[in-house]
Amino acid sequence: MATTPAATPPLLRRVNAGKLLGVLSTAGVMTGTGLIEATGLTRATVHAVCNDLIAMGWVLELDPGHDAPGTPVGRPSRRFEFNSQAGYVLGIDVGAAKTTVLLSDLRGRTIAKTGRSFLSVKTPAEQTQVVNEAVLEVLGEAAVTDSEVLAAGVGVAAPVDREGNILVDDEFWRRFDAGLTTRLTELHGWPVLLENDANLAALGEHWRGEARDVDDLVVLLAGERFGSGLMDSGRLLHGSRGGAGEMVYLKLVEGVGDTAGIARTAREQGAKAVADPSVKTSLRELAGDEPVTAEQVFAAADEGDEVALGILQHIAGRTARVIATLGILFNPELVVIGGAVATAAKALLPEIGAQLGGFTSTPPRIAVSSLGDTIVSVGAVRHALNYVEQHALDLQLSSRG
């Protein structure tokens, strides 16, 4: 019968270091007693691991603190603080139309941000070049060298398994395996961690967005096409090959029929209305000689245009069905609508909520993301920080704060 190997001292040391860094990276100055209470580790272990982390540059030891009045006189408490300037991480969103890159310190504070369009990109090599130019821009803006970067998280709109591999069994998804991560590592030397964009959006929302206190969560990216990131009990769901949350099944759902997201549906429905000369709508004047945009449909609806209002009612009903399927299959507490349409989608929430109860007996709460166009790159930063905390004992710091 197979047995589980016993934890070795090096493994325990790594696990304990990760625990302490996870606590210190989100807290301020902490005493040894505070770390004992937060981690459940013994005093001897806390101080031994902190000594290691201080020597490596991850933790700073401050002047001893003064105990509260009335406590027994004894040795002053040791005080520790996470060295957030020990290095940096990158969060990179490789979207369909553009890339967004964040450079953050080890507390996740954004140091620099940039974006580049993929409008003129025709090949994977050109896309990689654009991403690399954006990376060089944020590094240059912050005067950060490659040796100070500890990891980069990268989000792509394709299924990615737990090991960071794109599902290449399907010809469509194979196109996303452009060798970006290998090339960035070759150019810069730091590890590049690939993940599905919707999964990273879920990490970002759970960390810095509308779902900070929610562990059973779905983030629905709803721009050009629907995609979902799933979190159960605070852990991402990948499935056996990274396909958990993929929404091709919507082609089988009555009243939905395909994976077209809110922006695409609004744009296509608006264009159809404008093309019909018998339809009276202000969209025709708003668009002029240019194609109708999703933003124009929402703007026209806000001004009371009946055609635009009808389009949004159709979109709300369609989105309610999508959210209902997620509610039935995964029973999340909260569904967050994210992506380029998140702000505009707030207008849809009352109608979505009104229809949702008719489709499922366990309707989730619904919110829209406040992270804007950084929803994926914020999650990519969190993904990189998770890696840093888990592999701290293996990483060489060039900056000691």
C-alpha positions, -999 to 999 in steps of 0.1 A, spaced: 0 0 0 13 35 -9 24 56 20 26 94 23 63 104 29 70 120 62 77 157 62 115 163 62 132 192 81 139 211 49 103 208 38 90 219 72 114 248 71 101 258 37 64 255 48 71 275 80 89 302 61 59 305 37 35 308 67 55 336 83 60 355 51 23 352 43 14 368 76 41 394 76 35 405 40 -1 416 49 6 430 84 26 458 98 52 453 125 47 421 145 61 407 177 72 371 180 41 365 202 19 379 175 35 356 149 30 326 172 -7 334 175 -11 340 138 7 309 126 3 284 153 40 277 153 61 273 185 81 302 198 114 284 190 103 278 154 91 314 149 124 329 161 145 303 142 127 309 109 127 347 114 165 346 119 168 327 86 146 352 68 164 382 83 197 368 71 183 363 36 169 398 35 131 389 36 125 403 71 138 433 90 142 432 128 133 465 144 144 479 178 128 459 207 94 471 217 82 481 251 57 457 268 24 471 279 22 486 314 15 460 341 31 431 323 60 413 340 94 429 335 115 408 312 133 408 279 118 433 255 98 417 227 115 411 193 97 430 165 97 420 129 86 436 97 84 423 61 109 439 38 86 449 10 115 465 -9 134 432 -11 123 427 -47 95 432 -72 70 412 -92 52 418 -125 16 412 -134 10 408 -171 -24 406 -188 -21 393 -224 -56 402 -237 -71 399 -272 -66 436 -280 -39 448 -256 -15 439 -228 -15 456 -194 16 453 -172 19 462 -135 51 463 -115 45 459 -78 66 457 -46 63 426 -24 32 440 -6 15 443 -39 16 481 -41 17 492 -78 50 509 -86 44 514 -123 17 505 -149 15 506 -187 -5 492 -216 3 484 -252 -21 477 -281 -20 446 -302 -38 463 -331 -10 459 -356 2 425 -343 1 397 -368 23 369 -354 31 354 -320 66 368 -322 52 403 -327 29 399 -297 58 388 -275 77 418 -287 49 441 -277 46 425 -243 84 428 -238 83 465 -247 57 471 -221 77 452 -195 108 473 -203 88 504 -200 76 497 -165 110 485 -154 126 517 -168 100 540 -153 107 525 -118 145 521 -124 142 484 -115 166 459 -129 159 424 -140 179 410 -110 154 428 -87 124 410 -102 116 378 -85 87 365 -106 61 375 -132 25 363 -135 10 362 -169 -27 358 -179 -40 344 -212 -75 337 -225 -69 299 -227 -73 269 -203 -41 265 -182 -35 235 -160 -20 235 -125 15 233 -139 11 263 -161 6 245 -194 -19 256 -220 -44 229 -231 -31 222 -266 -52 192 -274 -77 216 -290 -66 234 -322 -82 267 -311 -64 268 -277 -31 256 -293 -29 291 -309 -24 306 -275 7 286 -268 30 312 -284 61 305 -263 57 338 -245 68 326 -210 99 308 -223 109 339 -243 105 363 -214 125 341 -191 153 339 -218 153 377 -221 151 386 -184 160 355 -163 131 356 -139 104 328 -137 72 334 -157 40 318 -143 13 313 -169 -24 311 -157 -59 315 -173 -70 351 -173 -103 345 -156 -86 325 -128 -63 355 -123 -93 378 -122 -107 356 -94 -74 359 -75 -75 396 -80 -110 401 -68 -105 378 -38 -73 398 -29 -82 434 -37 -117 436 -52 -153 430 -43 -147 395 -30 -122 401 -2 -143 383 24 -157 357 0 -142 322 -5 -168 307 -28 -166 329 -58 -171 331 -96 -156 360 -116 -173 363 -149 -152 381 -176 -180 394 -199 -164 416 -225 -160 400 -260 -167 365 -247 -178 349 -215 -151 332 -194 -152 324 -157 -127 319 -129 -139 296 -101 -129 297 -64 -141 271 -39 -132 276 -2 -105 301 -13 -88 278 -38 -89 281 -76 -105 253 -95 -86 241 -125 -100 207 -134 -79 179 -147 -64 199 -176 -73 234 -167 -107 234 -184 -128 242 -153 -148 274 -159 -145 272 -197 -179 282 -211 -182 265 -245 -212 247 -229 -232 280 -233 -238 269 -269 -262 243 -255 -280 267 -231 -314 278 -243 -316 316 -246 -278 320 -247 -266 299 -277 -229 310 -278 -201 325 -257 -205 361 -269 -200 385 -240 -219 417 -230 -198 441 -251 -199 420 -283 -237 414 -280 -244 450 -274 -223 460 -304 -238 434 -327 -274 442 -317 -267 479 -320 -253 475 -355 -283 454 -365 -307 481 -353 -288 509 -371 -287 489 -404 -325 487 -405 -338 520 -418 -372 514 -403 -358 514 -368 -358 548 -351 -329 551 -327 -304 577 -315 -276 551 -321 -275 561 -357 -265 597 -348 -241 585 -320 -223 562 -344 -222 585 -374 -201 569 -401 -183 546 -377 -194 511 -364 -217 511 -333 -198 505 -300 -211 489 -268 -204 521 -250 -228 539 -274 -255 514 -267 -252 519 -229 -251 557 -234 -282 557 -256 -301 535 -231 -291 559 -203 -308 587 -224 -340 567 -227 -336 553 -263 -362 525 -266 -341 504 -289 -310 506 -267 -331 498 -237 -345 468 -254 -310 456 -263 -299 459 -226 -330 440 -215 -320 412 -239 -284 413 -226 -296 412 -190 -318 382 -196 -290 364 -214 -265 372 -187 -290 360 -160 -291 326 -177 -253 325 -178 -250 333 -141 -278 309 -133 -259 280 -148 -228 290 -127 -251 292 -96 -265 257 -103 -232 240 -111 -209 257 -85 -232 273 -60 -210 304 -53 -218 330 -28 -209 358 -52 -205 363 -89 -185 393 -99 -188 407 -134 -155 419 -147 -137 430 -178 -140 461 -200 -178 463 -195 -178 461 -157 -187 497 -150 -214 499 -176 -228 465 -165 -239 480 -132 -270 493 -150 -279 456 -158 -278 444 -122 -315 451 -112 -328 433 -143 -304 404 -139 -313 400 -103 -350 401 -111 -347 373 -136 -321 352 -118 -346 337 -92 -366 323 -120 -337 301 -133 -322 288 -100 -333 282 -64 -298 292 -52 -291 325 -69 -258 341 -59 -252 377 -50 -240 397 -80 -215 426 -81 -194 444 -107 -157 446 -104 -140 478 -92 -106 468 -106 -113 481 -141 -88 471 -168 -63 458 -142 -85 430 -130 -63 403 -146 -30 420 -140 -38 425 -103 -45 388 -101 -13 381 -120 6 401 -93 -10 380 -66 -1 348 -85 35 360 -86 35 369 -49 21 335 -40 51 319 -59 75 342 -41 62 333 -7 63 296 -14 98 297 -29 114 323 -7 142 300 5 152 293 -32 152 329 -44 183 351 -43 176 387 -33 196 414 -50 179 442 -30 180 441 8 159 473 14 
